Amino acid sequence: MSPDSNPVGSLALHFLLLSLLAVGGANAVLPEMHRQVVEVAGWMTDAQFAQTFAIAQAAPGPNILVVTLIGWHVAGAAGAAATTLAMCVPTCVLAYFAGGVWHRFRHARWRRVVQAGLVPLTVGLITAGGFLLAEAAARSWVAVAVTVVAAVTLSVTRINPLWMLALGGALGGLGLL
């Protein structure tokens, strides 16, 4: 049986490995997730990946929903369960044990140095994911304009992101995106 005929095992392996690199959450590994799902395995198109991410972000709940939706898209309920468990279980176990060690060395200089290095790295990973999604969503000049307006507005104001979600949904509902 080829991995394409039953991709659940491949999904689980991909997301298990990604879970160990997800410093800063699932969004930090979004570029690698995209590479695996769209470019390597061909399970989704750029547009489907961006739409899946948008649905996951619009839904209440954790950011990890994108992983569940990707699994669902590729292999139904078994894929959703496999990706969610593969992404969550290893990191939960690792966080449990590493958290104790991390707390034990809370006054160590090396810990502050490592933590200071992880902050910009995590910001860079999440920003790279944002650029990747913006490229995938930029299917028209209106979509590019909405992306730029949303990014600038949310960066410089304290407007609730739900207003931007409502605006995007309305523009999409009117067929403008």
C-alpha positions in Angstrom: 0.0 0.0 0.0 1.5 3.4 -1.0 1.5 6.4 1.4 -0.9 8.2 -1.0 -3.6 5.5 -0.8 -3.5 5.7 3.1 -1.8 8.9 4.1 -2.7 8.6 7.8 0.7 7.2 8.8 2.6 9.8 6.7 0.5 12.6 8.2 1.2 11.3 11.7 4.9 11.1 11.1 5.1 14.6 9.5 3.2 16.2 12.3 5.0 14.3 15.0 8.3 15.7 13.7 6.8 19.2 13.3 5.6 19.1 16.9 9.1 18.8 18.2 10.1 22.0 16.2 7.0 24.0 17.1 8.7 26.5 19.5 6.1 29.2 19.8 3.2 27.0 18.8 1.8 25.5 15.6 2.0 28.8 13.7 5.8 28.8 14.2 6.1 25.8 11.9 3.5 26.9 9.4 6.1 27.3 6.6 7.4 23.8 7.1 3.8 22.5 7.4 3.0 24.2 4.1 6.1 22.7 2.5 5.2 19.2 3.5 1.5 19.4 2.8 1.5 21.4 -0.4 4.9 21.1 -2.0 6.2 17.7 -1.0 3.0 15.5 -0.6 0.7 17.5 -2.8 -2.2 16.9 -0.4 -3.5 20.5 -0.8 -3.1 23.5 -3.0 -1.8 26.9 -1.8 -5.3 28.3 -1.8 -6.7 25.3 0.1 -3.9 25.6 2.7 -4.6 29.4 3.2 -8.3 28.8 3.4 -7.8 26.0 6.0 -5.6 28.3 8.0 -8.3 31.1 7.8 -11.0 28.7 8.9 -8.9 27.6 11.9 -8.1 31.1 12.9 -11.8 32.3 12.6 -13.0 29.4 14.7 -12.9 29.8 18.5 -10.2 27.6 20.1 -6.5 26.9 19.9 -4.3 27.7 16.9 -3.7 24.0 16.6 -7.0 23.6 14.8 -5.2 24.1 11.5 -3.5 20.8 12.1 -6.8 19.0 12.7 -8.3 20.6 9.6 -5.4 19.6 7.4 -5.7 16.0 8.7 -9.4 16.1 8.0 -8.9 17.4 4.5 -6.3 14.7 3.6 -7.8 11.6 5.3 -11.1 12.4 7.0 -11.7 11.7 10.7 -8.7 9.3 11.0 -6.4 12.0 9.5 -7.8 14.7 11.9 -7.2 12.4 14.9 -3.7 11.4 13.7 -2.5 14.9 13.0 -4.0 16.3 16.3 -2.5 13.6 18.4 0.9 13.7 16.6 1.1 17.4 17.1 -0.1 17.5 20.7 1.1 14.4 22.6 4.8 14.7 22.1 4.9 18.4 22.9 2.8 17.9 26.0 5.1 15.2 27.3 8.2 17.2 26.4 6.8 20.4 28.0 5.9 18.5 31.2 9.5 17.2 31.6 11.3 20.2 30.2 9.2 22.5 32.3 10.5 21.0 35.5 14.1 21.3 34.3 13.5 24.8 33.0 12.1 25.9 36.4 14.9 24.3 38.3 17.4 26.5 36.5 15.2 29.7 36.6 18.1 31.8 38.0 20.8 30.4 35.7 22.4 32.8 33.3 22.4 30.3 30.4 18.6 30.0 30.7 18.1 33.8 30.3 20.5 33.7 27.3 18.6 30.8 25.7 15.2 32.4 26.4 16.4 35.7 24.9 17.5 33.9 21.8 14.2 32.0 21.4 12.0 35.1 21.4 13.3 36.7 18.1 13.5 33.2 16.6 9.8 32.6 17.4 8.8 36.0 16.1 10.7 35.2 12.9 9.1 31.8 12.4 5.6 33.2 12.9 6.3 36.2 10.6 7.6 33.8 7.9 4.3 31.9 8.2 2.4 35.1 7.8 4.3 36.0 4.6 3.7 32.5 3.3 -0.1 32.7 3.9 -0.2 36.2 2.4 1.4 34.9 -0.8 -1.1 32.0 -0.9 -4.1 34.3 -0.3 -3.0 37.0 -2.7 -5.2 35.8 -5.6 -6.3 39.3 -6.6 -5.4 43.0 -6.0 -8.4 43.3 -3.7 -7.1 40.4 -1.6 -3.6 41.9 -1.4 -5.2 45.3 -0.4 -7.3 43.6 2.3 -4.2 41.8 3.6 -2.2 44.9 3.8 -5.0 47.0 5.4 -5.7 44.3 7.9 -2.0 43.9 8.8 -1.5 47.7 9.2 -4.7 48.2 11.0 -4.2 45.5 13.5 -0.5 46.5 14.0 -1.3 50.2 14.8 -4.7 50.1 16.5 -6.4 48.2 19.2 -9.3 47.2 17.0 -10.8 43.8 17.8 -9.6 41.3 15.1 -13.2 40.1 14.9 -14.1 43.3 13.0 -11.4 42.3 10.4 -12.8 38.8 10.2 -16.3 40.2 9.7 -15.0 42.6 7.0 -13.1 39.8 5.2 -16.2 37.5 5.4 -18.4 40.2 4.1 -16.1 41.0 1.1 -15.9 37.3 0.4 -19.6 37.0 0.7 -20.1 39.8 -1.8 -17.7 38.0 -4.2 -15.1 40.8 -4.0 -12.2 38.5 -2.9 
